[in-house]
């Protein structure tokens, strides 16, 4: 049995993984969706980037597992705390999977390296939180109207400090066994930091013909990719 800790991106909680988790469990895996501090049912809990890293490391520790038994999965923003948590798990880590995700870069934050002034302004204007997207923002991402409505209605403001605090890496992520899932409706090629990591023999690239939220648009296919990524290799 493979044990998955599933972490969704900005504004989302554990609920975002309901369909994927059900598929993984049907395949005989253990799936543990995780809500990060300050989001969904954990609104009101103060959170910075390190808080989210501790959330993930703590969930993996609670499983009480041995060597190479945990697969961490990070979607979008959560690729940053998941990547940082992965290097702290030591030999308990079986694999880390980044689903159309950002990856931690030493000394940089989620908002580094792209035109993000509008996000910083939104955080400042909303009491330190990044407000969720609207239905119009999900156009062209392979989602049905019902799926978009579900995401929008379930989203909660995202703690801004987690987006502005820089990551601190103790070693290259290229040393970790990793799978990167690129969702093609969100761009044909991985971002430069990911492209560099994919040069490592320990990293693999998998493409999905869908948008940035595959846990909603193609949950069965995403579950299959996660299951196969953890297979003996």
N, C-alpha and C positions, 0 to 999 in steps of 0.2 A: 504494500500500500504506500502511495505517495501522499505526503501531507502538504497541502497548498495553503499559504497565507495570501489572500487576495486583497489588494488595496487599490481603490478607485482614485481617480483624479480630483481636481478642484470641484468643490461644491457638493460632492457625492459622498454617500456613506456605504456601509456594508450591503444595504439593500440593492445597490446597483449590480451586484453579482448573483442575484437570486437564480437566474436561469442558468448561468455558467456553473454555479455551484451544484445545482441539481444534476446537470449533465456529468460533471466530474464524479459525483457520488454514485451515479448510475453505472459508471465505468469502474467502480471499486476504489476510488480515491477518497481521501479525507480533504474536504474543502472548508477553510475557515475565513470567510469574508470579515474584514476588519474595518470598523469606523475609526477614523483618526480623531484626536482631540479637537474640539471646537466645531465639529461638523455633525449634521444629522441629529441623532439622539444625544450626541455629546456637545451640543451647543452650550456656550457659556463657560466651557473649560478653557482657560488661557492656553495658548499654543504658539510656539515658535518651531523652527525647523527641527531643533534637537528634541523637542517634545514628540514630534511625529516619528523621529528615528527610534526613540525609546518605546513608543507605542508598539512599533513593529517588532523590535528586539524582544520586548516583553511578551508579546503574543507567541512568538516562536519559542521562548523559554518555557512558557506555560504548557506547551505540548510535551515537554519532558522527553524529547527524542534523542536518538543517538546519531552517529556520524552519517552524513549524506542522506538525511531523511526529510529535510525541509526545502520546499521550493517557494521562493518569494516572488510574487507577481505584482508589478507596479504599472499603473496606467497613467499616462499624461504627467501631470505634476508629480504624482506619487513615485515616479521613477527616481526622483532625487532622494527622498528619505529611504526608499526601498534599496537603492544602490548603496547608501551609507550603512544601512542595517546589514546588508549582505556581507560586507567586509568584516563586520563584527561577530558574525555567527561562527566563524572558524569552520571546523570540520563538520558541523551540523548542516551546513548548506549543501544541498544537492545541485541546485541550479537557481539562477535568478532570471526572470522573464520580464522584459520591458515591453509593454503593449502601447505602441505609438507614443512613447514616453520621452520625457526629458531624462537626462542622465546627470548625475552630479559631476561638476567640474571644480577642482580645488580652487577655493577663493572666489567662486562665482555663485550667484543666486539664481533662482528660477527666472528672474526678470533680466538677468545679464545677457548681453549679446543679441538682443532683438529690440525692435522699436516698442518699448513698453511704457513710455511716459503716460499713456492714457490709462494704464492699469494703476500706476502709482497715484495718479490724480483721482481715480475712482476710489482707491483705498482711503486716501486722505479725506475724500468727501463723504465716506460712509463709515466713519468711526473706526477705521482700522481694518475694515473687511472689504474683500472683493465681492461685489454683488454678482449673483448668478446671471447666466446668459438668458436671453429671451428666445421665444420660439423661432424668430426669424434667423437667429444666429446658427441654427442647426440645418439650414437648407443645404442641399447638395452633399449630405453625409450618409446617404443610404438608409435613412430612418423613415419609418411611417409616421403619419400624423399622431397616432396613438403613442408611439414610442417617444416622440419629441415631447408630447404633453406629459408623459410619465417622468421624463428627465427633469423638465422644468418645474413640475409640481413637487418633486422630491428634493430639489436642490436647496441648499442653504448657503448663506454668505460664508466665504472662505477667509480664515484668519490671515490678515495681510503679512504679519511678521514671518510666516512660513515661506512667503514668496520673496522676501527681501533679504533674509539672512543668508550669508555665504556658506557653502558647503566646505567641509574640511575632510580631505581624504588622507589616509595613512599609506595607501599604495595604489597602483594603477588598477582601475576596474577591468582592464584587459586580462588580468590574472585570474579573474573569476569565471567559472563556467556560466555562459549566458546565452540567451536567445533574445533577439530583437524582432518584434512583430511590427512591420511597417504597413499601415493602412493607406492604400493607394489613393483613395478619394481625398485624403488630407495632404497630398503631395507625393510625387513619385519617388523621391530619394530621402534617406535619413538625413537629419541635421548633421553639420560638420563634426561635432563632437562624437556622435554615434558612428559616423563613417570611419573615423580614426580608430575607434574601438573595434570595429568589425574587421580590422586588419589582423586582429589576434586570432590565433588558431583555436582559442577557447570560446570564441563567439560565433554564432550563426545568425543568419538573416532569414526570416520567413515573411512573405508578403501576403496580405489579405486584400481582396478586391471589395473593400467596403470603406466606410468613413471612420472618423476618430473615436467613435463609441461602439466598438464591435461587440461588447458585452450585451448591447441591446439589439444591434442590427443583425449580428450573426453569432449568437451565443453558442450554438452547437458546434460550429466550425472553430470558434475560439477555444472551446473546451477540448476539442480534439487536438488542436495544436499544443495546448498546455499539457495534456496527457502524454503526447508523443515527445515533448521536449524533455520530460523527466525519465523517459525510458533509458535503460542501460545503453551506454555508447562506448 
